[in-house]
Amino acid sequence: MKINENLQVGETGKTIKSLFKQYILFENSNGQTGDINLSDNIANYDIVEIVYGCDGYYYSVKIEEPQDKKIGLMTHYVSENNNALYLYTTSYKFSNNQLKYLIGGNFGIDNQSQPFNFGFYSYVRVYKIIAYKS
């Protein structure tokens, strides 16, 4: 069954199509660390979705009203090579036309249950930033 995308949603005056309109503000198939420049001002959008990852693992997160919000991106996985748990974290802040890098931190637990720290460099890569507005 095909849904008519021009159907009105309640008394909002919005159509189904307008509720699901996506705007790609950033895309890089290799991923990027550090500051990320956006193609438009984030203040123009209601929700943003970030697709990110590390070492072949992918994650996504949605943020409402992103302008001036600090966010933390975190990846976690158990390595198939050495059975160690890896946790990569990176802090960012949305500001106008940029996702500004703040700091990164990395932690792990080896297969003998011993914790280890491996620096404050950001291993988290951002692949895509998708924005939505009503």
C-alpha positions in Angstrom: 0.0 0.0 0.0 1.4 3.4 -1.0 0.8 6.3 1.5 0.0 9.7 0.0 2.9 11.9 1.1 0.8 15.0 0.8 -1.6 13.9 3.6 -2.1 16.5 6.3 -0.8 15.5 9.7 -3.6 16.4 12.2 -4.2 20.1 12.4 -0.5 21.0 12.1 -0.8 22.1 8.4 2.2 19.9 7.7 2.3 17.0 5.2 3.8 13.6 5.8 6.5 14.5 3.2 7.5 17.6 5.1 7.9 15.7 8.4 10.5 13.4 6.8 12.5 15.9 4.8 16.2 15.3 5.3 19.0 17.8 4.8 22.6 16.4 4.5 24.8 19.0 6.3 28.0 16.9 6.2 29.1 13.6 4.5 32.5 12.0 4.3 32.7 8.2 3.5 36.1 8.0 5.2 34.9 9.8 8.3 36.4 12.9 9.9 37.8 13.8 13.3 38.3 17.2 14.7 36.2 20.3 13.8 33.5 19.6 11.1 32.1 22.4 8.9 28.4 22.2 8.1 26.8 23.2 4.8 24.2 25.3 6.7 23.6 26.9 10.1 22.5 24.2 12.6 20.1 26.8 14.2 17.9 26.3 11.2 17.0 22.8 12.2 14.9 21.0 14.9 16.7 17.7 15.0 20.1 16.4 13.8 21.3 12.9 13.4 25.0 12.0 13.5 26.4 8.9 12.0 29.8 8.1 13.4 32.0 5.2 14.3 35.5 3.7 14.9 37.4 0.7 13.7 34.6 -0.5 11.4 31.9 -0.2 14.0 29.0 2.3 13.3 26.6 4.2 15.5 24.1 7.0 15.3 22.5 9.5 17.6 19.7 12.1 17.3 19.8 15.4 19.1 16.8 17.8 19.4 17.4 21.5 19.1 21.1 21.1 18.5 22.3 24.7 18.4 24.8 25.4 21.2 24.4 21.9 22.6 27.4 19.9 23.8 27.3 16.2 22.8 29.3 13.1 23.6 29.9 10.5 20.9 30.9 7.1 22.3 31.9 3.9 20.5 32.3 0.6 22.3 33.2 -2.9 21.1 35.2 -6.0 22.0 38.1 -6.6 19.6 38.1 -9.8 17.6 41.9 -9.7 17.6 42.7 -9.7 21.4 39.3 -9.9 23.2 39.9 -6.5 24.8 37.0 -4.0 25.3 37.6 -0.6 23.7 35.8 2.6 24.6 36.4 5.7 22.5 34.7 9.0 23.5 34.7 12.4 21.9 33.0 15.6 23.0 31.7 18.2 20.5 29.6 21.3 20.5 27.2 22.5 17.8 27.6 26.2 17.0 26.2 27.8 13.8 27.9 26.2 10.8 30.2 23.9 12.8 30.4 20.8 14.9 33.3 22.0 17.1 35.7 19.3 18.5 36.3 19.8 22.3 38.2 16.7 23.6 38.5 13.0 23.2 39.4 10.2 25.6 40.1 6.5 25.2 39.9 3.6 27.6 40.0 -0.2 27.5 39.9 -3.4 29.5 42.2 -6.1 28.3 41.4 -9.9 28.3 42.9 -10.2 31.8 40.3 -7.6 33.1 43.0 -4.9 33.5 42.1 -1.4 32.6 44.2 0.7 30.3 44.1 4.3 29.0 45.4 5.1 25.5 45.3 8.9 25.3 43.1 11.8 24.6 43.2 11.8 20.8 39.8 11.4 19.0 39.5 8.1 17.2 35.8 8.7 16.7 35.0 9.6 13.1 31.9 11.4 11.9 30.6 10.1 8.6 27.3 12.0 8.1 25.2 14.7 9.7 21.6 14.7 8.7 19.3 17.5 9.8 15.5 17.7 10.0 13.2 20.7 10.3 9.5 21.2 10.5 
